[in-house]
Amino acid sequence: MDRGTGATRMFGQPIAAKVPAVLAVFWVVKILTTAGGEVTSDWLGTYGNVIGVGIEVLLLALGLVAQFATRRYRAAAYWLLAYAIAVIGTGMADFLHVDIGIPYAGTTLLWAVVLAVVFRSWRRSEGTLSVHSITTRRRECWYWATVFSTFALGTALGDLTAASMKLGFLTSGVLFALLIVLPALAWRRFGLDSVPAFWMSYVVTRPLGASFSDWISKPHNGGGLNFGDGRTAACCALLVLVLVCRLAVTRSDVQTGAELPGPREADVLVSAAGVTSPC
């Protein structure tokens, strides 16, 4: 029991799993969230650092309170925080490149190291990195620290391929669309454990969604379709809202137990990729 954590003292211990079951709809909403977070952060940046960052911090604060105030998984609270982290993760990665001057290769390496440290610390603390084990406040804190690190890493990685490697947004998106299924196939054919398979694909969702949203939103001279950051952000947010409302009503993604209650992470990835998975 993690009775000493501030979140536990303030909100109490969870009474059920605090994250959704990893179904196909999870990956759809996750990619839309990463896409929306990218363009929302870019759109807020047009209002300047003070206003833009202020809104991002406020959104993050609202998401944290909403998620940690619940004692079981609630779709609205979970995805609000995920969306907020998608926005502020983009802003943080962009800040290190634009304002501090660290090249994309450097920010990618930096966030990769941060993620590795978080993973190692989480593993040493809890003995597992499975998303089916998020049933205590301490594990919940580790989970969201990991989510933030993956969003920042994914943002830097997407910028690295699109800008530094000059692949452009569309080519980068296609590249990451191919890469996201490789961990599932590695699990299916070569026995890769489902937990690392899940997290490998989870990292790739960020540059995948962000590359396509940048391709749609950015000007023609930047390799995009010139739909605009604001309109693209609004469309992504609306799609996420519709799907999350459906999940909140149907509760189809609520885990029914604490440990391994439903399909394994890689099992769902294989199914989503159209590969038959053994029972």
N, C-alpha and C positions, 0 to 999 in steps of 0.2 A: 504493500500500500504506500502511496506517495503522499502521506498526510502533511509533509512539510512544505509542499509547493504552494505558492500564493494562490494559484488557480483553484486548488482543492479547498483551501481555507475560505475562499471567497464564494465559490459556486458549488462546492460539494463534489463528491466522487461520482463519476458516471454510473448509471445503472444499466447501461447497455452500450453496444459498440457505437462509436462516435463518427464513423465514416461509412460511406455507402458500400453495398456489395458491388463487386467489379463486374458489371454486366456490359453488354455492347453499348447501351445508352450512356454509360459512364464515360466511355471514350469519346462519344459524339459530343457530349456537353463539355468535356475537358478540352477538346480541340477548339470548340467554339469559344470557350472561356479564354484560352491562350490567344486566339485571334483577336477577340474583343479587347483584351488587356493591352495588347500591343498598340492598336490604333487609338484606344482611349487615352493612353499615356501620351502618345504623340499629339493628339488633339488638345489635351490639357496643357501641353507644353507651349502651345501658341498663346496662352494667357500669361506667360512668364513664370519664372521659378517660384515666386512667392505664392501666387494664386494657384498655379498648377500643382505644386508640391503640397500646398496646404490642403487642397481637395483630396489628393491621393492619401495623405496621412489621415484625414478625417474618414475617408472610406475604409481604410484599414482598421481604424479604431472601432468603427461601427461593426465591421465584420468580426473582429476579435470578440467584442462584447456579445454579439448575437450567437456566435459559435460556442463560446465558453460558458455562456449562461444556460445552455441546454445540457441535459444530463443523458441524452440519447441522440442518435442521429436525426437531424431535421434537415430536409433537402434545402429549404430556403436559407437557413443559417450557414450550412456548409458551403453552398455555392456562392453565397455573398462573400464569404471570406476568401474563397478560391479566386473569385473575380478581382477582389481588392488586391490580393497578392500578385495576380497577373499584371495589374496596372502598376503597382509600386515596384515590382521586380523589374519591369521594363525601365521605369524611371531610374532605378538604382544602377542598372547596367549601362544605360545611356549616359548617366552622370559621370561614371568612371571614365568613359571614352571621350565624351564631348567636353566636359568641364575640367577633368583631371588630365586628360590627354593620353590615357593608357590605350594602346592599340587593341583591336579586337582579339588578336591572338593572346595578348596579355590578360584581358578580362576573361576570356574563355578559360585560360589556365588557372586564373585566380579563383573563379567560381567552381571549377572542377576540384581544386584543392579544398575549398570550403565544404563542398558537398561530401567529399571523401572523409573529411574530419567529422562532419555531422553523422554520417553513416557509421563510422567506427565508434564514435561516442555513444550513439543510440544502441548499437549492437552490444557494446560492453555493459551498458546500463541495464538493458532489458532482455538481452539474449536472443532477440528476434527482430527482424525488420518487416515482418508480415503486416499488411494493412488490416488483416482480420483480427489482430491482437490489440487494436486501439480501444481499450476498455478502461484505462486509467488516465488521470490528468497528466501524469508525467509522460506517458506514451503519446498522448495527444500533443503535448508540447514538442516532443521530438518529431512527430509526424509533420507538424506545420513548419518547423524549422527546415525540415527536408524539402517540403513543398516550395518554400521560398527560395532555397538554394537551387532547386531544379529549374524554377522559373527564370532566375537570374542567369544561370548557366545556359539555358536554352536560348534566351535572348541574345547573349553574346555569341553563341555558336551560330545562330541564324544570321546575325550581322557579319560574322566572319566569312561564311560561305557566299553570302549575297554581295558584300562590298569588297572585302579584302581579297577573296578568291575570284571575284568578278563573275560569279555564276548568275547573278540576278535573282530577283524574287521568285519568279516562276520555276526556274530550273532548281533553285534551292528547295522549293516546296515539293517538287516531284522527287528530288533526292531523298528528302526526309520521309515522304510517303512510302518510299521503298524501304528505307531503313527501319521504320517503326515495326514492320512485321518480322524482321530478322530474329529478334529475341524469342518470339513465339515459335518460329520455325526451329530455332536452336533447342528450345525446350522439347518440341515435338520429336525431333529426329536425333538429337545428340544428348538428351538428358539434362539440359540446363535446368537448374532449380527454378521453380515458378516465381520465387520472391525476387531474385536479381533480374529475371526476365521481365517482370512487371515494372521494376524501377528503371530499367534501360529504356523500355518503350515510353514510360512516363516522361522521362527527360526529353525524348524526341518530340512529344506532342507540342512542346513549346515552340521550337523553331518551325515545326510543320504548320501550325496554325498561324504563327506570326508571319511566315513567308508568304502565305496565300493572302492574308489580310493586307500586307504591305503591297503585294502585287495588285490587288483590287483598288486600294486607296491612293497610292502614290501617283504623282504626275507622270505624264508620258515620257518626259525627258529623264525621269528617274527609273524608267522601266516598268511603270505601273499603268493601270487603266484609268487613273484620274477620277475615281469615284468620290474621293475625299475622305479624310480621316473621320470627320464628324459623322457623316452618313454611314460609313462602314461600321463605326463603333455603335451607332444606334441600331443598325440591322443585327449585328452580333448580339447585342444586349437583348434585343427583342426575342431572338431565337432562343437564347439561353433562358429567358424569363418563361417562355411558353413551355419549354421542356421541363424546367424546374417546377413550374406549377403542376404539370401533369404528374411528375414524380411525387410531389407533396400530396396530391389527391390519391393516387393509386398506391403509394408506398411500396412500389414493386422493387425498389432497390434497398429496402431496409433489411439489414442482417438479422437473422433469427437466432443467432447464438454468439458466443464470445470468441471462439477459436475455430477457424475454418468452417464457417456455417454454410458456405455456398461454393460455387465454382472457384477453382484456383485461378489466380491472376492470369497465368499463361494459358490456361485452358480457355478462358474467355477470349484472349487475344487470338488464339488459333481459330476459334469459332468465328470471330469477327473477320478474320482474313479469309474465311471460306475453306479452312482445312478441317477435315474430320478429326475429332478428338475422341480418344478411347474413354469408355466409362470406367 
